[in-house]
Amino acid sequence: MVSWINATRSTYNYYVDELADHRSDHMLFMSSPWPSILISIVYIYLVWGLGPHLMKDRKPFKLDGVISTYNFVQMVLSAYLVERSFSLGWGRKYRMFCEPVDYSNDPEAINAVYGSWLYYIIKIMELLDTIFFVLRKKNNQATFLHVYHHAAQVVSSWIWVRYVPGGHGTFGGSLNCFVHIWMYGYYFITTTWPEYRQRMWWKKYLTQLQMVQFLLVFLHTLPTFFMDCPYPFVLRCFILYQSTVFFLLFFNFYRKAYRKKKEA
């Protein structure tokens, strides 16, 4: 029993500590995976369990001002990360396929770590999307797609910052931020000026843009399996898995929400 415990501890330390990039140790929630895992678990419990239960006999909160501010902040942060990603790498020196991670203490490499960490913090902030659903008693919008997507993003973003903060994997994060500029921009306009809601004809194209995003991430990583690529093999496999699952989930949502509506 003791040897099994020691072996488990040794394995845990190897994967969580020895393989990690320690340049992010001092950043919030980064020294251990448990805060991110706990945040995701509590989030799921709140939006599918405790939250709806507490709101059952209460009137929905009116949060238009709070949500407008939140959407504007998310839009600005997403635009900032797109600019950082472009100026630090993808628009200047990163090669399109299989860009290795720079683990040095070069100022640009450190900026990539901070940018990756900010992306992770934004993923935590995005959990408020669903909290707002619950507080406004719009529980039907807390779908499996929505909750799984947000919870998975928190944990997977932590993995990226902890092990590969920069390089090849930031392509998907950059695309995600670009999509979120438009997504949160749409939400900001329709929440701040509800009278424009009927005129925002491009809502369904946001879902199409999200699907294109996952397809591009998949196609961006697939060629790395046919070349000598130093980017971690396991994480390349995870990118393919995650982009495939998210594409299928969003496609299923799009098919139900728009194609069936058109047929009706």
N, C-alpha and C positions, 0 to 999 in steps of 0.2 A: 504493500500500500504506500509506504513511504517513498519507495523508488518510483512508483507511478506518479506521485505528487511532484517529486523532484524533476522527473522527465517532462511533465506538463509545464512546470514553472520554467524550465530551461527552454522549452519550445516557445512558450509565450514571450520570454525575454528576447529570444533570437529574432522572432518576427516583428515584435512591437518596438524593440529597442535597438538591437544590433543592426538590423536592416534599414532603420529609419534615417531620415535626413534630420539631423539635430539642429539645423539652423532655425527651425520653427518652435523649438522647445519653450521659448519664453512667451509665445503667442497664446492668446486665450483659447482654452479647450484642446490645445494641440499635443500636450505631453502624454496623453493617454486616450485610447479609443472610447473609454467608458462614458465620458460626458456626452459624446455624440450619440452613442447607442441609447443612453438613458433619455436624452432629449427626444429621439425618435419614438421610443416606447411610450413616454409620457404624452407626446403629441397624439399618437394613435388612440391612446386611452381617452384623452380629452375630447377629441373630435368624433369618436364613435361610441363613447361610453358616458363619461361623467358630464361632458358639456351638454349634450342633448337632454340628459336626465335633469340637470339643474335648470335648463331653459324650458322644460316641458310646460310648466304652469305660469311662465312669465311672458310678458310682452316682448317682442323683438326690440333690440336696441337700435336707435337711429345713429348711425356712425358715418354719415356721408362726409362730414368734414374731416374726420380722422382718416377715413379710407382715401379721400382725395389727396391728403398730405402724404400718406403712405405710398400711394401709386406714383406720385411725383418724385419722391425720394428714390424709389426703386428704379424709376426711369433714368434719373440722373446718375445713380450708381452704376447701372448697366452701361450707360454711355461712357462713363469714365473708364470702366474696365475694357471696353472695346478699344478706346483710344490707347490705353496702356498696353494692351496686347499687340496692337498694330505697331506702336512706336518702339516697343521693346523687342519684338520678335517677328511676327508674321508679315509685317509690312516692310521689314528692313533686312534681317539676317537669317531668319529661320528658313530652312529648306522645306519644301512642301511635304515630303514623306520622311518619316523616321528621324525626326529631330531629337537628338539626345538631350538629357537634362544637364545643365551646367551646375555642378555641385560646388563650385568655387565660392569665394567671398567677394568676387567681383561685384561692384555696385549694381550693375544691370542684373546679375544673377540674384542678388539679394532683393532687388525690386520685383523680380519675378516671383520670389517666395511670398513677399507681402501682397502682391496682386492675387496670387492663388489663395492666400489666407482670407483676403477680403471677399473673394468669390464664395468661399466656404461660409463666411459670416452672413453673406446675403442669402445663401440657401437656408440658413437658420431663420433669418428674418421672414423669408417667404412662407414659413409655417403660419404666419399671421393670416395669410389668405384664407385658410380653412377655419381659423379661429373666428374670423369675421363672419363666415358662413353660419357658424353655430350661434354666435351672438345675435345674428339677424334672423335666426330660425329658418335658414335656407339649407337644411340638412340634406336635401336631395342633391345638392351640388358637391357634397363631400363624398364623391364616388370612389370606387376602388382605384381607378386610374389616378385621380387627383391625390388621394392620400398616399398611395404607394409611391407615386412620382416624387412627392415632397419628402417623404421619410427616407427613401432610398438616396436621394440627392444629398442629404445631410451626411450620411455615413460614407458614401462614395467620395464626396468632396473632401472629407477628412483624410481619406486614404491618399488622394492625389496630393494634398499639401504635405502630408507626412512622409511620403516616399518619392514622389516625382513632381515637385513644384516648378514646372516649366517644361519646355520642350514639346514633344509630339502631342501629349494629352491636353494641352491648353487650347488646341484647335476647337475641340467640342465646347469647351467653356466659353470661348470667344463667340462662337456661333450662337450659343445659348443666350449670352448677354445681348447680342444683336437682336435676336427674336424678342427678348424681353423689353427692349426699348419700345418696340411697336405694341407689344401686348399691354404693358403698363401705361403706355401713352393712350391706348384705346380706353382702358379702364379709367384713367384720369379724366379724359374728356367726358365720358358718359356718366361719371359720378359727379363731376363738378357742374356739368351742364346737361342735365337729363333730357332736355328738349332736343338734343342732337342725337339721342340714342337711335331713333328710327332712321336717321340719315347715315349712320355709320354702316354702310353697306359691306364693308370689308371685314366684318367680324369672322366669317367662316374662313377667310383666307389666312387668318392667324393660325388656325389649326393646320391648314395646308403648309404654311411656313414652318411650323413645328415638325411636321412629318418630313419635309425636305431637309431640315436640320439633321434629323437622326439618320436619314439616308446618306447625307454628305459625310457625317462622322463615320459611318460604316465603311463607305467607299474610301475614305481617307486612311483608314487603318488596315483594310484588307491587303493592299500591296506590300505592307511591311512583313507579311508572312512569306514572301517570295524574294526577300533580300536579306542581307546580313545586317540586322537591325539591333543595336544595343539597347533599345528601349525595352523594359521588362516584358517578357513573353506573357506572363500571367495577366498583366494589366492590359496588354493588347487584346487578349482573349476576353477580358472583362468589358472592354470598350465595345467589342463586337456584340457580346451578349446584351449589354445594357441598351445599346442603340437599337438592336433588333426588337427587344421586348417593348421599349418605349414606342417604337414605330408602330408595332402591331396594336398596342393599346390605344394610341391616338387614332390610328386608322379605324379601329372598331368604333371609337367614339364618333368620329367624323361620319362614318357610314350610318350610324343610328341617328345622329343629330341632324344631318343635312340631306343625305340621299333619300331616306325614308320620308322626310318632310316634303321633299320635292315631288316624290311619287304620289303623296297624299294630295 
